[in-house]
């Protein structure tokens, strides 16, 4: 057990969920910046990165359910 969390079998799942959280947060910042600066390219990058984050979450959930 590491830091109070059993990371044995779910290590891969947690890694995907962490990547998902990071991508969604960074994507949200890019999306918001794109709105504020009227930068369509940055807004599109943000939406793409948020979608990537949701994908990582889904993979993490699937791996967790598998175990």
C-alpha positions, -999 to +999 in steps of 0.1 A: +000+000+000+014+034-010+001+066+005-030+049+018-041+038-016-037+002-028-021+008-062-013-028-070-037-040-096-053-006-102-021+013-110-028+014-147-064+025-140-053+053-117-027+064-143-053+068-170-077+086-146-049+110-136-041+117-173-078+122-179-081+148-151-050+167-164-062+167-200-097+179-190-083+207-168-058+219-194-084+216-221-109+237-201-082+264-197-075+264-234-112+265-242-118+294-218-088+313-232-101+307-267-134+322-257-119+352-240-093+360-267-117+350-296-091+325-307-109+297-325-078+276-329-071+276-291-108+269-284-106+239-308-074+226-291-092+229-257-122+209-269-099+182-284-079+179-252-110+177-231-122+148-253-089+131-249-093+134-212-127+118-213-111+090-233-085+084-207-112+083-180-131+057-200-100+035-204-093+039-167-128+029-158-127-001-181-094-013-166-108-009-131-140-028-140-118-056-155-099-061-123 
